[in-house]
Amino acid sequence: MARAIALPKAEPRRPRETGDLALRWSGRVSLTTRILAVNVFALAMLAGAFFYLDSYRTRLIDQRLDQAAHDAQAVAIALAASPEAGDRAILADHSSLTGARIRIYAPDGRLVQDSWRLSPPTYRLRDPREEPWRRHVARFLDRAAERIVGAPLIERFAEPAVDRAQAWPEITALAAGGGARVDRADHELCERCGPATTRVRYAPDRTPMISAATPVSGGWLLLTSNARDITRIVRAERLRLGFVLLGAGLMSVLLSLFLARTIVRPLRRLASAAIRVRLGRAREVVVPRLPDRGDEIGALARAISDMSQALRQRIDATDAFAADVTHELKNPLASLRSAVDALERVQDDAPRRQLLAIIQDDVRRLDRLITDIAEASRLDAELSRARFEPIDLGPVIETMLAARERRGANPRGVQLAFARPRKGIALVMGEENRLVRVLDNLIDNAVSFSPDQGLVEVVATRIGDEVIVRVEDEGPGVPAELRDDIFRRFHSVRPAGERFGEHSGLGLAIAKAIVDGHLGRIEVETRDERPAGAAFVIRLPAATPDGGPESAPA
């Protein structure tokens, strides 16, 4: 059993394969891979939303830093405006309201006030080792997302071992002359706001720690808060985006597989069938026609199926033609061989002359047969390359009949009659020499079947969009059961009294092939209102003088 035929991965591109059908690098990639790549590319564009999440997180942190600076300055203004006895209440109330821890340091750096000593702590730094595994996964995803988008590194937050002003970089930067005034148009004491410095750091559990420092009463005020809600918001958005990406990815893969199944799979089957046809297995190949598909692939499948059937019919016709040629050549060759063999043994002049006449007849018959076979075999190829031109059949038929009269091609007193149509009436697109061959074959056939002193009538006219040529004789006619067979190759029905071998049996077959090549039809009918005779009718599409079909729209 033959091994399965593998489809070729690539073939050299011919020079003419250019234009919109030419593919460069993508032509080397399978269609399935390209379909998947297109869907994944669209999915990758959707994954770019992770960059948006990072910018969204950055904006939230920036807003919290601004808010922390404003809150620190507001507390500093409130402390400066209130009596010293009210400082503790201000710190406790503001800490409880904002969730921030507020510390005040003396000019020498000592901690003099802490809101957590006045009210319960407002946040707790969580130890990651005490959290469930889900939190570890969330932090891993946080680090991965920041690594992907190239987010800047953020330092870790840790409470100093000795809580002094010098342990906080915010206060150090402020003391060194850094910081910026943060103005609020809606604060009546805005002009009294001092400069403020802000900083963001990560708590041990990777939640943002927002801090702001500002001068107050010759010392420093430090406000710190744990913006855990920012992490919660970003993670929730990332989870929703992850579900969207997961669903889109699953749909992308399923759609890619669906497209591969509905496009690539039938194309591979068609390509495999075409390869088997090319390898000479046309008789055993069944090309899928895909009748349920109304798209381009269904049209391609049916076109390839029709092409393979036409090829199979062409192969069968070639085989039958070869068999018929062999059979037709054997008869004159056998007669010729017998006459040559007998010629060596016969000494009398009379029998020798008779044998020589037989040899001459067989040679002429072989010559005529080989000529007609050669023309019939190359007819299709020549018609496919022929350039058709507008031809007026009226003058062509008149010239042809006049030439027959001059060379005496009408024996037994058979007369030819032709009523020439007006100029331009019988105008068709075609090759003149081929159409003359058709008419000559039909007239020869009509003359041979006509009785002595008979009449052969040729009529050329136009009816609607067709030019019709009729060749009528007064012979015995063609039986209805033989009207299709007479156009087959080597099928010959000869008139009584004609010697065997006068015709090759290819004349009408050649005529039909030429008419078919001109998109016409040839038929045989019984003559109208006549007791006997045959009428061969040729129907060809009418043409205009400029070479277009007569029925073409203006």
C-alpha positions in Angstrom: 0.0 0.0 0.0 1.3 3.4 -0.9 2.3 5.7 1.9 0.2 8.8 2.7 1.2 11.8 0.5 2.7 14.6 2.6 1.7 18.1 1.5 4.7 20.2 0.4 5.6 22.9 2.9 6.8 25.3 0.3 7.5 25.5 -3.4 9.7 28.0 -5.3 7.8 31.1 -6.3 7.5 31.6 -10.0 8.4 35.0 -11.5 4.8 35.8 -12.4 3.5 35.2 -8.9 3.4 38.8 -8.0 0.8 41.4 -7.1 -1.9 40.9 -4.6 -1.4 37.1 -4.5 2.3 37.3 -3.6 3.3 36.6 0.1 6.7 37.3 1.5 7.6 36.1 5.0 4.0 35.2 5.9 3.8 32.7 3.0 6.2 30.4 4.8 3.9 30.1 7.8 1.0 27.7 7.9 -2.6 29.1 7.7 -3.4 27.7 11.1 -0.5 29.5 12.7 -1.4 32.8 10.9 -5.0 32.6 12.1 -3.9 32.0 15.7 -1.3 34.7 15.4 -3.9 37.3 14.3 -6.2 36.4 17.2 -3.4 36.4 19.7 -2.2 39.8 18.4 -5.6 41.2 19.1 -5.5 39.6 22.5 -2.1 41.1 23.2 -3.5 44.6 22.4 -6.1 43.9 25.0 -3.4 42.8 27.5 -2.0 46.3 27.1 -4.6 47.3 29.6 -2.0 46.3 32.3 -0.1 49.4 31.3 -3.3 51.4 32.0 -3.6 49.7 35.4 0.0 50.9 36.3 -0.8 54.4 35.3 -4.1 54.2 37.2 -2.3 53.1 40.3 0.3 55.8 39.9 -2.4 58.5 39.6 -4.1 57.2 42.8 -0.8 57.3 44.7 -0.1 60.8 43.4 -3.6 61.9 44.6 -3.0 60.4 48.0 0.4 62.1 48.2 -1.2 65.5 47.4 -3.9 64.8 49.9 -1.4 63.8 52.6 0.5 67.1 52.1 -2.7 69.1 52.3 -3.7 67.2 55.4 -0.3 67.8 57.1 -0.4 71.5 56.3 -4.0 71.7 57.5 -3.1 70.1 60.8 -0.1 72.4 61.1 -2.3 75.5 60.5 -4.8 74.2 63.0 -2.1 73.6 65.7 -0.7 77.1 65.1 -4.1 78.7 65.4 -5.3 76.8 68.5 -4.1 77.1 72.2 -1.6 74.6 73.3 -4.1 72.8 75.4 -6.1 71.9 72.3 -3.2 70.2 70.4 -4.0 66.8 71.8 -7.6 67.0 70.7 -6.7 68.2 67.2 -4.3 65.3 66.7 -6.7 62.7 68.1 -9.7 63.9 66.1 -7.8 64.3 62.8 -6.2 60.9 63.2 -9.5 59.2 63.8 -11.1 61.1 60.9 -8.4 60.4 58.2 -6.9 57.1 59.5 -3.5 58.7 59.5 -0.8 58.6 62.3 0.4 62.1 63.2 3.6 62.7 65.0 5.2 66.0 66.1 8.9 66.3 66.7 10.8 69.0 68.6 13.5 71.1 66.9 16.1 68.8 68.4 14.4 65.8 66.8 12.6 64.4 69.9 9.1 62.9 69.5 6.8 65.1 71.5 3.3 64.1 70.3 1.9 60.9 68.7 -1.8 60.5 67.8 -1.6 56.8 68.6 -0.9 57.7 72.2 -4.0 59.8 72.3 -6.3 57.4 70.3 -6.3 53.8 69.1 -4.0 53.0 66.2 -5.5 53.7 62.8 -3.7 51.0 60.8 -1.5 47.9 61.4 1.5 46.8 59.4 0.8 43.2 58.6 3.4 40.5 58.6 3.3 38.6 55.2 4.2 35.4 56.9 1.0 35.4 58.9 -1.2 35.9 55.8 -2.9 33.2 53.7 -1.5 31.9 50.4 -3.9 34.0 48.4 -2.1 37.1 49.6 1.2 35.7 48.5 -0.2 35.0 45.1 -1.5 38.5 44.9 1.9 40.0 45.8 3.6 37.8 43.2 1.2 39.1 40.6 1.8 42.6 41.8 5.6 42.2 41.3 5.1 40.5 37.9 2.8 43.3 36.7 5.3 46.0 37.8 8.1 44.1 36.2 6.2 43.8 32.9 5.3 47.5 32.7 8.7 48.6 34.0 7.5 50.4 37.1 10.2 52.2 39.2 11.3 50.4 42.3 9.8 51.6 45.6 11.7 51.4 48.8 10.5 49.5 51.8 8.8 51.1 54.8 10.0 50.3 58.3 9.5 52.1 61.6 12.8 53.4 62.9 14.3 51.7 66.0 14.6 55.1 67.6 11.8 57.3 66.6 13.5 60.7 66.0 13.0 63.3 63.3 16.4 62.5 61.8 15.3 58.9 61.1 12.7 60.1 58.5 14.0 61.1 55.1 10.9 63.3 54.5 11.9 65.5 57.5 15.6 65.4 56.6 14.8 66.6 53.0 12.5 69.3 54.5 15.2 70.5 56.9 17.7 70.6 54.0 15.5 73.1 52.2 13.6 70.6 50.0 9.8 70.3 49.8 7.3 72.3 47.9 4.4 74.5 49.0 1.1 72.9 48.2 -1.6 75.5 47.7 -5.3 75.0 48.0 -7.6 77.7 46.6 -10.4 76.8 48.9 -8.4 77.2 52.1 -8.5 80.6 53.7 -5.3 80.0 55.5 -3.4 78.8 52.4 -0.9 81.6 52.5 0.2 80.4 55.9 1.0 76.9 54.6 4.6 75.9 54.9 6.4 73.7 52.5 5.7 69.9 52.6 7.6 66.8 51.5 5.9 63.6 50.6 7.1 60.0 50.0 5.6 56.7 49.1 7.0 53.4 50.3 5.8 49.8 50.5 4.7 48.2 53.7 5.9 44.7 54.4 2.8 43.4 52.7 3.4 45.6 49.6 0.7 48.1 50.4 1.5 51.8 49.8 2.6 53.8 52.9 1.9 57.5 52.3 3.9 60.0 54.3 4.0 63.8 54.4 6.2 66.2 56.5 5.8 69.9 57.1 7.2 72.4 59.6 5.2 73.2 62.7 6.0 75.5 65.7 9.7 75.4 65.2 9.6 71.6 64.9 8.2 69.0 62.4 4.9 67.3 61.8 4.9 63.9 60.2 1.8 62.3 58.8 1.8 58.6 57.8 -1.0 56.4 56.5 -1.4 52.9 55.0 -3.2 53.3 51.6 -4.4 49.7 51.6 -7.4 50.6 49.7 -5.3 51.5 46.6 -3.9 48.0 46.5 -7.3 46.6 46.9 -8.7 48.7 44.1 -5.9 47.9 41.7 -6.1 44.2 42.5 -9.8 44.1 41.9 -9.4 45.8 38.5 -6.6 43.4 37.6 -8.8 40.4 38.6 -11.6 41.7 36.4 -9.1 42.3 33.6 -7.7 38.8 34.1 -11.1 37.3 33.7 -11.7 39.3 30.6 -8.3 38.2 29.2 -8.9 34.6 30.1 -12.3 34.6 28.5 -11.0 36.4 25.4 -8.0 34.0 25.2 -10.3 31.0 25.4 -12.6 32.4 22.8 -9.5 33.3 20.6 -8.2 29.7 20.8 -11.7 28.3 20.1 -12.2 30.6 17.2 -8.8 29.8 15.8 -9.5 26.1 16.0 -12.9 26.7 14.4 -11.4 28.6 11.6 -8.6 26.0 11.2 -11.3 23.3 11.0 -13.5 25.1 8.6 -10.8 26.6 6.4 -7.5 24.8 6.7 -8.9 21.3 7.0 -10.9 21.3 3.8 -8.1 23.1 2.0 -5.7 20.3 3.0 -8.1 17.7 1.8 -8.5 19.5 -1.5 -4.7 19.9 -1.8 -4.2 16.2 -1.1 -6.7 15.2 -3.7 -5.1 17.5 -6.2 -1.7 15.9 -5.5 -3.1 12.5 -6.1 -4.6 13.6 -9.3 -1.3 15.0 -10.4 0.4 11.7 -9.6 -1.9 10.0 -12.1 -4.5 8.6 -9.7 -7.4 10.5 -11.1 -9.6 7.4 -11.4 -9.4 6.6 -7.7 -9.6 10.1 -6.3 -12.9 11.4 -4.9 -12.6 15.2 -4.6 -15.0 16.5 -1.9 -17.5 18.8 -3.4 -18.7 20.3 0.0 -22.3 21.0 -1.2 -23.3 22.5 2.1 -20.8 25.3 1.8 -21.8 28.4 -0.1 -18.6 30.3 0.5 -15.4 30.5 -1.6 -14.0 27.2 -0.2 -17.2 25.4 -1.3 -16.9 27.0 -4.8 -13.2 26.0 -4.9 -14.1 22.4 -3.9 -16.7 22.1 -6.6 -14.4 23.7 -9.2 -11.6 21.2 -8.4 -14.1 18.4 -8.4 -15.4 19.5 -11.8 -11.9 19.9 -13.0 -10.9 16.4 -11.9 -14.0 15.0 -13.6 -13.2 16.8 -16.8 -9.7 15.5 -16.5 -11.0 12.0 -16.0 -13.2 12.4 -19.0 -10.3 13.7 -21.0 -8.2 10.7 -20.0 -11.0 8.4 -20.9 -11.4 10.1 -24.2 -7.7 10.0 -24.9 -7.6 6.2 -24.1 -10.6 5.6 -26.3 -9.1 7.7 -29.1 -5.8 5.8 -28.8 -7.7 2.5 -29.0 -9.8 3.7 -32.0 -6.6 5.0 -33.8 -5.0 1.6 -33.2 -8.0 -0.2 -34.6 -8.4 2.1 -37.6 -4.7 1.9 -38.5 -4.6 -1.9 -38.3 -7.1 -2.4 -41.1 -5.2 -0.6 -43.9 -1.9 -2.0 -42.5 -3.2 -5.5 -42.6 -4.5 -5.0 -46.1 -1.2 -3.5 -47.1 0.8 -6.3 -45.6 -1.3 -8.9 -47.3 -0.9 -7.2 -50.7 2.9 -6.8 -50.2 3.3 -10.5 -49.2 1.2 -11.6 -52.2 3.1 -9.3 -54.6 6.3 -11.4 -54.0 4.6 -14.6 -55.0 2.5 -13.4 -58.0 4.3 -13.3 -61.4 1.5 -12.4 -63.7 1.2 -8.7 -64.7 -2.5 -8.4 -64.3 -2.7 -9.6 -60.7 0.5 -7.6 -59.9 -1.2 -4.4 -61.2 -4.2 -5.2 -59.1 -2.1 -5.7 -56.0 -0.2 -2.4 -56.7 -3.6 -0.6 -57.0 -4.6 -2.0 -53.6 -1.3 -0.9 -52.1 -1.7 2.6 -53.5 -5.3 2.8 -52.2 -4.1 1.6 -48.7 -1.2 4.1 -48.7 -3.6 7.0 -49.6 -6.0 5.8 -47.0 -3.2 5.7 -44.4 -2.1 9.1 -45.4 -5.6 10.5 -45.2 -6.2 8.8 -41.9 -3.0 10.0 -40.3 -3.6 13.5 -41.4 -7.1 13.6 -39.9 -5.9 11.9 -36.7 -3.1 14.5 -36.3 -5.6 17.3 -36.9 -8.2 15.8 -34.5 -5.5 15.3 -31.7 -4.2 18.9 -31.8 -7.4 20.6 -32.5 -8.3 21.4 -28.8 -4.9 22.8 -28.1 -4.8 25.0 -31.2 -8.3 26.3 -30.6 -7.3 27.3 -27.0 -4.5 29.4 -28.4 -6.4 30.8 -31.4 -7.2 34.5 -31.6 -10.8 35.0 -32.8 -11.6 37.9 -35.1 -14.9 39.1 -36.6 -15.8 37.0 -39.6 -18.6 37.6 -42.1 -19.7 34.1 -43.1 -21.6 35.3 -46.2 -18.5 36.2 -48.3 -16.5 33.3 -46.8 -19.1 30.7 -47.9 -19.4 32.4 -51.4 -15.7 32.3 -51.9 -15.4 28.7 -50.8 -18.2 27.5 -53.1 -16.7 29.3 -56.0 -13.3 27.6 -55.4 -15.1 24.2 -55.3 -16.7 24.9 -58.7 -13.3 25.9 -60.2 -11.6 22.7 -59.1 -14.5 20.4 -60.0 -15.2 19.1 -56.5 -18.8 18.3 -57.2 -19.1 15.0 -59.1 -22.2 13.4 -60.5 -23.7 16.7 -61.5 -24.5 17.7 -57.9 -25.4 21.4 -57.8 -24.6 23.9 -55.0 -27.0 26.7 -54.2 -26.2 29.6 -51.8 -28.2 32.8 -51.2 -25.7 35.2 -49.9 -27.1 37.3 -47.0 -26.6 41.0 -46.7 -23.2 42.2 -45.6 -22.7 42.0 -41.8 -25.7 39.7 -41.2 -23.8 36.5 -40.6 -21.0 38.1 -38.5 -19.4 35.8 -35.9 -16.2 35.7 -33.8 -13.9 32.9 -34.9 -10.9 31.6 -36.9 -11.7 31.7 -40.6 -9.6 28.6 -41.6 -11.3 26.4 -39.0 -14.8 27.5 -39.9 -14.0 26.9 -43.6 -12.9 23.4 -42.6 -16.3 22.8 -40.9 -18.3 24.0 -43.9 -16.1 22.1 -46.3 -16.7 18.9 -44.3 -20.4 19.4 -44.2 -20.6 20.2 -47.9 -18.4 17.2 -48.8 -20.7 15.0 -46.7 -23.9 16.4 -48.4 -22.4 16.0 -51.9 -21.4 12.4 -51.2 -25.0 11.5 -50.0 -26.8 13.4 -52.7 -28.1 11.5 -55.7 -26.9 12.3 -59.2 -28.0 15.7 -60.4 -29.0 16.5 -56.8 -29.1 19.8 -55.1 -27.2 20.9 -52.0 -28.5 24.2 -50.5 -26.4 26.3 -48.1 -28.2 29.0 -46.1 -26.7 31.6 -43.7 -28.9 33.9 -41.7 -29.3 35.4 -38.3 -32.1 34.8 -35.8 -31.9 36.7 -32.5 -28.4 36.5 -31.1 -27.4 33.5 -33.2 -26.0 33.1 -36.7 -27.4 29.9 -38.2 -25.8 28.1 -41.2 -27.8 25.2 -42.8 -26.4 22.7 -45.2 -29.2 20.6 -46.8 -29.0 17.7 -49.2 -31.5 15.4 -51.0 -30.0 12.2 -49.7 -31.5 9.5 -47.6 -31.2 11.5 -44.4 -29.9 10.4 -41.0 -32.0 8.1 -38.8 -33.0 9.6 -35.5 -31.1 6.9 -33.5 -27.8 7.8 -35.3 -27.9 11.6 -35.1 -25.7 11.7 -32.0 -23.4 8.8 -33.1 -22.4 10.3 -36.4 -20.4 13.0 -34.5 -18.3 10.5 -32.7 -14.7 9.8 -33.9 -14.3 7.0 -36.4 -18.0 6.5 -36.7 -18.8 6.4 -40.4 -22.1 5.9 -42.2 -21.3 5.9 -46.0 -23.7 6.1 -48.9 -24.3 3.0 -51.0 -21.8 2.4 -53.8 -18.9 4.3 -52.1 -15.7 2.3 -51.7 -14.6 1.4 -48.2 -11.9 3.6 -46.9 -12.8 6.7 -48.8 -13.3 8.6 -45.6 -11.5 8.4 -42.2 -14.7 8.8 -40.1 -13.3 11.9 -38.4 -14.8 14.7 -40.6 -17.9 15.3 -38.5 -16.1 14.8 -35.2 -13.6 17.4 -36.3 -16.4 19.7 -37.4 -18.2 19.3 -34.0 -14.9 20.0 -32.1 -14.4 23.2 -34.1 -17.9 24.4 -33.5 -17.7 23.6 -29.8 -14.5 25.6 -29.6 -16.4 28.6 -31.1 -19.1 28.3 -28.3 -21.6 27.0 -30.9 -23.7 23.9 -31.6 -24.0 21.6 -34.5 -27.0 19.3 -35.1 -28.5 17.2 -37.8 -32.2 17.4 -38.6 -34.7 16.2 -41.2 -35.3 18.7 -44.0 -38.5 20.6 -43.5 -41.4 19.8 -45.9 -39.2 17.3 -47.9 -39.7 13.6 -48.1 -35.9 12.9 -47.8 -32.6 14.5 -47.1 -30.6 15.7 -44.1 -30.0 19.2 -42.8 -26.9 20.0 -40.8 -27.4 23.1 -38.7 -24.6 25.2 -37.2 -25.5 27.8 -34.5 -22.8 30.3 -33.5 -23.1 33.4 -31.3 -23.5 36.6 -33.3 -20.9 39.3 -33.0 -20.6 43.0 -33.7 -18.1 44.6 -36.1 -15.9 45.6 -33.1 -15.6 42.0 -31.9 -18.1 42.1 -29.0 -21.1 39.8 -28.6 -24.3 41.2 -30.0 -26.2 40.6 -26.8 -23.7 42.5 -24.7 -25.2 45.6 -23.0 -24.3 49.0 -24.4 
